[in-house]
Amino acid sequence: MVPDVSTGSSTLGLINYLFGKGRRDEHTDPHIVDAWDMVGAPDPGRDPEATYTQLARRLDHHVDLRTRELGGKKPPQHVWHCPVRTAPGDRYLTDAEWAEVARRVVAATGIAPEGDEKACRWIAVRHADDHIHIMATTIRADGRRPRTNRDGWRAQRECRKIEAEFGLRRLKSGDLTAPRTPTGAERAKAERQGKTVTARQWLREQAYAVAATVCNEADYFTVLQSLGIKVKTRTGPESGDVIGYSLAAPGDTAAGEPVWYGGSKLAPDLSINRLRERLPGQEVADRPQYVADPAEAWRHTTAALETARTALDSGDDAAAQGYLAIFGDALYSIASATTDPHRAELRAAAMAFNRARRSAIRADHQAATALRKAAKELAYASSEPGGLAVALLFAALHLARAATKWHEQRGHEQQAAAAEEAFGHLQVGYQQAAAPALADLARRAPRATTASRFEQDLRSAIPDHADRVLADSAWAALTTTLARAETAGHNARNLLAKVAAQRELDGAERPAEVLNWRITAQPSRRAEAARRRSSARVTSSMPAAPRRSAPSVPTRLGERRRHR
């Protein structure tokens, strides 16, 4: 059961919508199921003599009194509106059941507390099988405003109780960090235009994808405009600084004008202030630098994801939340850098994880600086280096699972469900990518004598897990990876001990596969040594800066004597 609280300023306008035919003639048998006073509330759906205007006047009675007290100035945003909809697949409720739902929601939100004779006036209108609309005017009989702080959260909490009592589908509790859902009008418009998502949803995904790759605020707006999205910024009256922005999708208009959506209305973490926390700054130095070895971007990101996974177990919730926020950006970078068929699954994972990237815990984005820089490097990577891409996907898969557990432990039900959904997409993508990669490695396995030597190294390095590793079908692939690591300058025994110590293998179903991808992500020691030598040669060939020596004390004393 989903409540959706909003406010407005036209009582008669909302009544016209609730009792009208709907934007697509979808309203059937509109009528009042409950009200502040079922005798005093005219019902245009049941009484042919009742008019919309009469009902509006009755609802606005206290509003009009307050307006006269204020010298003709009507209280702002005095119309409270809360559609309540059952989940797909739920049974249809009776009018009596919907009446109980309405009474409990207005009581829980502070609109009409139970037993309060001076409460706001309200009605609940049903014009479809699966939902009602509760509307109220937010001036009480005593002239005061109702206490409706956190009314959306309180409505959700009451609906969770109603679901349990009515035997309805149990939805996940929220924490007021979820993005706004598309309105019925937005969904109807998308259907008329033959689109699968609304303009609000499309803009949200584009904004997330762009924010994941750009390095500063100016680039963010520039790239959005290059996609055909209209951008409108709001500046401070004195400073001239940007204090907000709105976006409009191409071709999305109403009465010939673009339909604008504020950044914070798309998602809480797309507001200008939240974006600035994630973007590194305005300096050119923050832009991803050219990397001679394209594989380095993939290695850096894989290592940063492993660090993020460790941060989730550290007990520092602010740092962990910062890593999860940047992990959401990293998923978009991974998807954009991937060219294989599993790219669609990676994009779906990024979209699903958007709900898991934020919670009521304030994120420490500085803690995740290394992951943020690595993810932006990856967005500009020139090629996808085979096995390293699968190793990165493997690390992302396990971080998504860790994120699910982290949110579950803190009672973040919606975020945990979103992380689990992202994990499912990543798992499918990983299986699509890993199967051919492991098969190719197995075909290139070294000869038996080399494999036997690696078995000895394995039993020496991690004796407690050796039998399970050898029994894993990925053992042949692991021998190929170990042979390549030796060619790159690693000692197989030391390397096995090192990667096994990164995280315990007890819970791994495929320990050889785990070790394979951890080793794949290790940098080449020979390549590192060559880079260090090259860097040293460049440094030594640079001309030394001229040294400026400070004058000696005697000289200064001599100068002072001459001035005397």
C-alpha positions in Angstrom: 0.0 0.0 0.0 1.6 3.2 -1.2 0.7 6.7 0.1 1.9 9.8 -1.7 1.5 13.1 0.1 1.6 16.5 -1.7 0.1 19.9 -1.2 -1.6 22.5 -3.4 -3.7 25.6 -3.4 -6.9 24.9 -5.3 -9.7 23.0 -3.5 -12.1 23.2 -6.4 -9.5 22.2 -9.0 -8.7 18.9 -7.1 -12.4 18.2 -6.6 -12.9 18.6 -10.4 -10.2 16.0 -11.0 -11.4 13.5 -8.4 -15.0 13.5 -9.6 -14.3 14.0 -13.3 -13.7 11.4 -16.0 -9.9 11.5 -15.6 -7.4 12.5 -18.2 -8.0 9.3 -20.1 -11.6 8.5 -19.0 -10.1 6.1 -16.5 -12.3 7.2 -13.5 -15.2 4.9 -12.8 -18.0 5.6 -10.3 -16.3 8.4 -8.3 -17.8 8.8 -4.8 -17.0 9.6 -1.2 -16.2 6.6 1.0 -15.6 8.7 4.2 -15.3 12.3 5.3 -15.0 14.5 8.3 -18.8 14.5 8.4 -20.6 12.1 6.1 -23.9 14.0 6.6 -22.4 17.5 6.0 -20.2 16.6 3.1 -22.1 16.8 -0.3 -21.2 13.8 -2.5 -21.4 14.8 -6.3 -20.9 11.1 -7.1 -24.0 9.9 -5.3 -26.2 13.0 -5.0 -27.3 14.5 -8.4 -28.1 17.8 -6.7 -24.7 18.1 -5.0 -22.2 20.3 -7.0 -18.4 20.5 -6.9 -18.7 24.1 -5.8 -20.8 23.2 -2.8 -18.3 20.5 -1.7 -15.4 23.0 -2.1 -17.2 25.6 0.0 -17.8 23.1 2.8 -14.2 21.9 2.8 -12.9 25.5 2.6 -15.1 26.8 5.5 -12.3 27.1 8.0 -10.0 28.4 5.2 -12.4 31.2 4.4 -12.7 32.2 8.0 -8.9 32.4 8.3 -8.6 34.3 5.0 -10.9 37.0 6.4 -8.8 37.2 9.6 -5.7 37.7 7.4 -7.3 40.5 5.5 -8.2 38.6 2.4 -4.9 36.7 2.1 -5.5 33.0 1.7 -3.2 30.6 3.6 -0.6 29.2 1.2 -0.6 25.6 0.1 -3.8 24.8 2.1 -4.9 21.8 0.1 -3.4 18.4 1.4 -3.6 15.5 -1.0 -2.7 11.9 -0.4 -3.6 9.1 -2.9 -3.3 5.6 -1.3 -2.9 2.7 -3.7 -2.7 -1.0 -3.1 0.2 -3.0 -4.6 -0.3 -4.9 -7.9 -1.8 -8.3 -7.2 -3.5 -7.2 -3.9 -7.2 -7.9 -3.5 -9.7 -5.1 -4.1 -10.8 -3.5 -0.8 -14.4 -2.7 -0.1 -15.7 0.9 0.5 -15.8 0.2 4.2 -12.2 -1.0 4.3 -11.1 2.0 2.3 -13.0 4.2 4.8 -11.0 2.7 7.6 -7.8 3.2 5.7 -8.6 6.9 5.2 -9.5 7.5 8.9 -6.3 5.9 10.0 -4.1 7.8 7.5 -5.6 11.3 8.4 -5.2 10.4 12.1 -1.6 9.2 11.7 -0.5 12.2 9.7 -2.0 14.8 12.0 -4.8 16.0 9.6 -7.6 14.7 11.8 -6.3 13.0 15.1 -8.8 10.6 16.5 -11.3 12.4 18.9 -10.1 15.9 17.8 -13.3 17.9 17.3 -11.4 20.8 15.9 -9.5 18.8 13.3 -9.2 19.7 9.6 -12.0 18.9 7.1 -11.3 16.1 4.8 -12.9 13.6 2.3 -11.8 10.3 0.8 -12.8 9.7 -2.8 -12.8 6.4 -4.6 -12.8 6.4 -8.4 -11.0 3.1 -9.2 -10.7 -0.4 -7.8 -7.2 -0.1 -6.4 -6.9 3.3 -4.8 -8.5 6.3 -3.1 -7.6 9.9 -2.8 -7.7 11.7 0.5 -7.9 15.5 0.4 -8.1 17.9 3.2 -7.9 21.7 3.8 -5.2 22.4 6.3 -6.9 24.9 8.6 -8.4 23.6 11.8 -11.6 24.9 13.4 -9.5 26.8 15.9 -7.7 28.6 13.0 -4.4 26.8 13.5 -2.5 24.7 11.0 -2.3 21.0 11.8 0.9 19.4 12.9 1.8 17.5 9.7 5.6 17.3 10.0 6.9 14.1 8.5 3.4 13.3 7.3 4.7 11.2 4.4 6.7 9.0 6.7 3.9 8.7 9.2 1.5 7.8 6.4 3.9 5.1 5.2 4.3 3.7 8.7 0.5 3.5 9.2 0.1 1.8 5.8 2.7 -0.9 6.9 0.4 -1.7 9.8 -2.7 -1.8 7.6 -1.0 -4.2 5.2 -0.4 -6.6 8.0 -3.9 -6.4 9.4 -5.7 -6.6 6.0 -3.5 -9.4 4.6 -2.0 -7.3 1.8 1.4 -7.4 0.3 4.0 -6.1 2.7 6.0 -3.3 1.1 9.4 -2.0 2.3 9.5 0.8 4.8 11.1 4.0 3.6 13.2 6.7 5.4 12.2 9.8 3.4 15.2 9.5 1.0 13.4 7.8 -1.9 12.9 9.8 -5.1 9.5 11.1 -6.0 7.3 8.6 -7.9 5.8 9.7 -11.2 2.3 11.1 -10.9 -0.7 9.5 -12.6 -0.6 12.4 -15.1 3.1 11.8 -15.9 2.5 8.1 -16.4 -0.5 8.7 -18.7 1.5 11.2 -20.8 4.3 8.6 -21.2 1.7 6.0 -22.3 0.2 8.3 -24.9 3.7 9.0 -26.3 4.5 5.3 -26.4 7.3 5.6 -23.9 8.1 3.0 -21.2 9.3 5.6 -18.7 8.1 9.0 -17.7 10.1 12.2 -18.4 10.9 12.4 -14.6 12.4 8.9 -14.6 14.3 9.4 -17.8 15.8 12.7 -16.6 16.8 11.1 -13.3 18.7 8.3 -15.0 20.5 10.7 -17.4 21.5 13.0 -14.5 22.9 10.1 -12.5 24.8 8.7 -15.5 26.3 12.1 -16.3 27.2 12.9 -12.7 29.1 9.6 -12.6 31.5 10.7 -15.4 32.0 14.4 -15.1 34.5 16.2 -12.9 32.8 19.4 -12.0 29.6 21.3 -12.0 30.1 23.1 -15.3 30.8 19.9 -17.2 27.7 18.4 -15.6 25.4 21.0 -17.2 27.4 21.0 -20.5 27.0 17.3 -21.0 23.3 17.3 -20.1 22.7 20.0 -22.7 24.7 18.0 -25.3 22.1 15.2 -24.8 19.3 17.6 -25.7 18.2 18.2 -22.2 17.3 21.8 -21.3 19.0 23.2 -18.3 17.8 26.2 -16.2 19.9 27.4 -13.3 18.8 29.5 -10.3 21.3 32.0 -8.9 21.5 33.9 -5.7 20.3 37.5 -5.7 23.5 38.9 -4.3 26.3 36.5 -4.9 25.2 35.4 -8.4 26.3 31.8 -7.5 24.2 28.9 -8.7 21.9 27.8 -5.9 19.7 25.4 -7.8 18.8 24.0 -11.2 16.0 22.4 -13.2 16.0 20.0 -16.2 13.5 19.5 -19.0 13.4 16.4 -21.3 13.5 17.0 -25.1 10.0 17.4 -26.4 8.4 17.3 -23.0 6.1 20.4 -22.9 2.8 21.6 -21.5 0.9 24.4 -23.2 4.0 24.9 -25.4 6.4 25.4 -22.5 9.1 22.9 -21.2 8.1 20.9 -18.2 10.8 21.5 -15.6 12.0 19.2 -12.8 14.2 20.5 -10.1 17.3 18.5 -9.3 16.1 17.7 -5.8 12.7 16.7 -7.2 14.4 14.1 -9.4 16.2 12.6 -6.4 17.5 13.9 -3.1 21.2 13.4 -4.0 20.7 15.2 -7.4 20.2 18.6 -5.6 23.0 21.1 -6.4 24.4 20.8 -2.8 24.5 17.0 -2.8 26.1 17.0 -6.3 28.9 19.4 -5.1 29.7 17.0 -2.3 30.3 14.2 -4.8 32.1 16.2 -7.6 35.8 16.7 -6.8 36.0 20.4 -7.7 36.6 22.9 -10.4 40.3 22.4 -10.9 41.7 21.0 -14.1 43.9 18.8 -12.1 40.9 16.9 -11.0 40.1 15.7 -14.5 41.1 12.1 -15.2 44.7 12.0 -16.5 45.8 10.1 -19.6 47.1 6.6 -18.5 49.6 4.9 -20.7 48.4 1.4 -19.8 44.5 1.3 -20.2 44.4 -1.7 -17.8 45.5 0.6 -14.9 42.0 2.2 -14.7 40.4 -1.2 -14.3 43.0 -2.3 -11.7 42.5 1.0 -9.7 38.8 0.6 -9.7 38.9 -3.0 -8.6 41.3 -2.2 -5.8 39.0 0.7 -4.7 36.0 -1.6 -4.6 37.9 -4.0 -2.4 38.7 -1.1 -0.1 35.0 -0.1 -0.1 34.0 -3.6 0.9 36.4 -3.3 3.9 34.9 0.1 4.8 31.4 -1.5 5.2 32.8 -3.6 8.0 34.7 -0.8 9.7 31.9 0.5 11.9 32.3 4.0 10.4 28.8 4.5 9.0 29.4 7.9 7.4 32.4 6.6 5.5 30.5 3.4 4.5 27.6 5.6 3.2 30.1 7.7 1.3 31.5 4.6 -0.4 28.0 3.4 -1.3 27.1 6.7 -2.9 30.2 6.7 -5.0 29.7 3.0 -5.8 26.5 4.0 -7.5 28.5 6.3 -9.7 31.1 3.5 -10.3 28.4 1.2 -11.6 27.5 3.7 -14.3 31.2 4.0 -15.2 31.6 0.2 -15.4 28.6 0.0 -17.7 29.8 2.8 -20.0 33.3 1.2 -20.2 31.9 -2.2 -21.1 31.2 -3.2 -24.7 30.2 -6.8 -24.2 26.5 -8.1 -24.4 26.3 -8.0 -20.6 26.4 -4.2 -20.7 22.6 -4.1 -20.4 22.7 -6.0 -17.1 25.3 -3.6 -15.8 23.2 -0.6 -16.7 20.2 -2.2 -15.1 22.3 -2.8 -11.9 23.3 0.9 -11.8 19.7 2.0 -12.1 18.6 -0.4 -9.4 21.3 0.6 -7.0 20.3 4.3 -7.2 17.9 3.6 -4.3 20.6 1.9 -2.3 23.2 4.7 -2.7 21.7 7.0 0.0 20.0 6.7 3.4 19.3 8.9 6.3 23.0 8.5 7.3 24.9 11.5 6.1 27.7 10.4 3.8 31.4 11.2 4.2 32.3 11.5 0.5 35.9 12.4 1.2 36.4 8.9 2.6 35.7 7.5 -0.9 38.0 9.8 -2.8 40.1 7.0 -4.2 37.0 5.1 -5.5 35.6 8.3 -7.0 38.9 9.1 -8.9 39.2 5.5 -10.1 35.6 5.4 -11.3 36.1 8.6 -13.3 39.4 7.2 -14.8 37.4 4.1 -15.9 34.8 6.3 -17.6 37.5 7.6 -19.9 39.3 4.2 -20.4 40.0 3.5 -24.0 39.6 -0.3 -24.0 38.3 -3.2 -22.0 41.2 -5.5 -21.0 39.6 -8.9 -21.1 40.0 -10.8 -17.8 40.5 -7.5 -15.8 37.0 -6.5 -16.8 35.7 -9.7 -15.3 37.8 -9.3 -12.2 36.3 -5.8 -11.7 32.8 -7.2 -12.2 33.5 -9.9 -9.7 34.5 -7.2 -7.1 31.4 -5.1 -7.9 29.2 -8.2 -7.4 30.5 -8.9 -3.9 30.4 -5.2 -2.9 26.7 -5.2 -3.9 26.1 -8.2 -1.7 27.9 -6.5 1.2 25.8 -3.4 0.6 22.6 -5.5 1.0 23.9 -6.9 4.3 25.0 -3.4 5.5 21.5 -1.9 4.8 19.7 -4.9 6.3 21.7 -4.5 9.6 20.6 -0.9 9.8 16.9 -1.5 9.0 17.1 0.2 5.6 14.5 -2.0 4.0 14.1 -0.2 0.6 17.8 0.2 0.2 18.5 -3.4 1.0 15.9 -4.5 -1.5 17.5 -2.2 -4.2 21.0 -3.5 -3.5 19.7 -7.1 -3.7 18.1 -6.2 -7.1 21.4 -4.7 -8.3 23.2 -7.8 -7.1 20.9 -10.0 -9.2 21.7 -8.0 -12.4 25.4 -8.0 -11.6 25.3 -11.8 -11.0 23.7 -12.4 -14.4 26.3 -10.0 -16.1 29.1 -11.7 -14.3 28.0 -15.2 -15.4 27.7 -14.0 -19.0 31.2 -12.6 -18.9 33.0 -15.1 -16.7 32.0 -18.3 -18.4 33.8 -17.7 -21.7 36.8 -16.1 -19.9 37.3 -19.1 -17.6 36.9 -21.5 -20.5 39.5 -19.7 -22.5 41.9 -19.7 -19.5 41.3 -23.4 -19.0 42.2 -24.1 -22.7 45.5 -22.4 -22.2 46.5 -24.3 -19.0 50.2 -25.0 -18.6 51.7 -28.4 -18.9 51.3 -31.0 -16.1 54.7 -30.4 -14.5 53.9 -26.7 -14.1 50.4 -27.4 -12.7 52.0 -29.8 -10.2 54.4 -27.1 -9.0 51.5 -24.7 -8.6 49.7 -27.4 -6.6 52.7 -27.6 -4.2 52.7 -23.8 -3.9 49.0 -23.8 -3.2 49.3 -26.4 -0.4 52.2 -24.5 1.1 50.6 -21.0 0.9 47.0 -21.9 2.0 47.0 -25.5 3.3 43.5 -25.2 4.9 41.8 -24.4 1.6 44.0 -26.3 -0.8 41.7 -29.4 -1.3 38.7 -27.2 -2.0 40.6 -25.1 -4.5 41.9 -28.2 -6.3 38.4 -29.6 -6.4 37.0 -26.4 -8.0 36.4 -26.7 -11.8 38.2 -23.3 -12.1 41.5 -24.8 -11.0 42.7 -25.2 -14.6 42.0 -21.6 -15.3 43.8 -20.6 -12.1 47.0 -22.3 -13.2 47.0 -20.3 -16.4 46.6 -17.1 -14.4 49.4 -18.1 -12.0 51.7 -18.8 -15.0 50.9 -15.3 -16.4 51.6 -13.8 -13.0 55.0 -15.5 -12.9 55.8 -14.0 -16.3 54.8 -10.6 -14.9 57.4 -11.0 -12.1 55.4 -12.5 -9.2 56.2 -15.5 -7.0 53.3 -17.9 -7.2 53.5 -19.0 -3.6 53.8 -15.5 -2.2 51.0 -14.3 -4.5 48.6 -17.0 -3.4 49.2 -16.2 0.2 48.7 -12.5 -0.4 45.4 -12.7 -2.2 44.1 -15.4 0.1 44.7 -13.0 3.0 42.6 -10.2 1.4 39.4 -11.9 2.7 38.7 -15.3 4.1 37.8 -18.1 1.7 35.6 -20.2 4.1 32.3 -18.9 2.6 33.4 -19.1 -1.0 31.6 -21.7 -3.0 34.2 -21.5 -5.8 37.5 -20.7 -4.1 39.6 -21.2 -7.2 37.5 -18.8 -9.1 37.8 -16.2 -6.3 41.6 -16.6 -6.3 41.7 -16.4 -10.1 40.1 -13.0 -10.2 42.0 -11.6 -7.3 45.3 -12.5 -8.9 44.1 -11.2 -12.3 43.6 -7.8 -10.6 47.2 -7.7 -9.3 49.6 -5.3 -11.1 52.5 -6.6 -13.1 55.7 -6.2 -11.0 57.9 -5.9 -14.1 55.7 -3.2 -15.5 55.8 -1.3 -12.3 59.6 -1.6 -12.2 59.8 -0.3 -15.7 57.6 2.7 -14.9 59.7 3.5 -11.9 62.9 3.5 -14.0 61.3 5.6 -16.7 60.0 8.1 -14.1 63.5 8.3 -12.5 65.1 9.0 -15.9 62.6 11.7 -16.7 63.2 13.3 -13.3 67.0 13.2 -13.6 66.9 14.7 -17.1 64.9 17.8 -15.9 67.0 20.9 -15.4 67.4 21.8 -11.8 65.7 25.0 -10.6 68.1 27.8 -9.7 68.8 28.0 -6.0 68.4 31.3 -4.3 70.6 31.6 -1.2 69.6 34.0 1.6 72.2 36.6 2.4 74.4 35.8 5.3 74.0 37.5 8.7 77.3 39.4 8.4 76.1 40.9 5.1 72.9 42.1 6.6 74.7 43.6 9.5 77.1 45.4 7.0 74.1 46.8 5.1 72.6 48.1 8.4 75.8 49.8 9.3 76.0 51.5 5.8 72.4 52.8 6.2 73.3 54.3 9.5 
